[in-house]
Amino acid sequence: MPIFVYKAVTESNEIVEGEMEASGRGVVIERLRGLGQLPLYATEIQSTTQLVKLSRGLFARRISSRDVFLMTHELATLLKAGIELDRAFEILIDLSRMKQCEAF
């Protein structure tokens, strides 16, 4: 069964991170919700090398104030449109990946 790394927010507003073995990403999200946590992301790990790269590269570059403003604005727009928080984050992640690809 695949292993997923996740980050979530507890009911007491604490951020928790961990790993979970599950048949799919949706199962991880449902388990976290069942624990009363709000999932921020759940990503399948293909290998231990990928896990090391993920932990090193998560915040490798400094984020500018402008980028924070733009991402916050985009998040607010998605939430006002009725998109669930976890799906809104997925969309923002996909958008940031596309922007990174355009830079090359």
N, C-alpha and C positions, 0 to 999 in steps of 0.2 A: 504494500500500500504506500502511496506517495506521502512525503513529509512536507508540511507547510510551515513557514514562519509567519507570524502574525503580530499585529500591534492593535491594541484596543484600549478603550477608555472605560474604567469601572464606574459604578454608580456614585462613588465618592470622588469622581474626577481624577483618578490616578491613572497614569498610562502604564499598561502592562504589555510585555513582549514575551513571546514564547514560540515553541514549536509544537505541532500537533500532527499526528498521523491520522489521515482520513482518506476516504475514497475520492473526494473532490473538494474544490474550493467552497462550494455552497454548503457542504456539510460542516466545514470549519466555521463559517459565518453563523450558521444556525446554532452550533454548539456554543459559540461565544455569546450569542444573543440569549441563549438559554441560561447562561451563567449571569445574565444581567449586564453584559458588557456591550459596548458599541464598537464594532469592528472598524478599524481604520484601513487596514489592508490585510490580505492573506495571499501569500505567494508560494507557489510550489517550488521546492528546491530539487534540482536535478542531480546535484552532486555536492560533496562537502566543499569542493573548490568554489562552487557558486555561493555557498553559504558564507565563506570567508570573504569573497568579493563583495557580497551584499552588505555585510557588516562593516567593511572598510569604506565602501563607496557611498553609503547612504547619505552622508552629509559632507562629501569630500570637497565640494566647492562652496564658497561663500555665496549666499543669496542676497541680492541687492534689495534695498527698500522698495525700489520700483517693481521688482519681480513679486515681492510679497504683496504689494498693493494690487497688482494685476491679478494674481492668483486668488486673493481674497474677494476681489470684485467678481471674478468669474465664478467662484464658489457661491457667492450670494445670488448671482443670476440663476445658476442651476437650481439652488434650493427654492427660490421664488417660483421657479417653473414647476415645482412639485417633485423634483427628482430626489430620491432617497440619498442620505448622506454618503453611504458607502459607494453607491453608484456614481455620485458626483465626484468623489475622490478618484474613482477609476477613470472617469472622463478627463479630469485634470492631469492625471499621470500620463494617459495616452497623448494628450495635447503636448505635454512637456517633452515626451519622447519624440514626437514629430518635429517639434521646434529644434531639438538637439540634432536630429538627422539633417534638417535644413541647413544647419551651421557648417556641415562638412561639405 
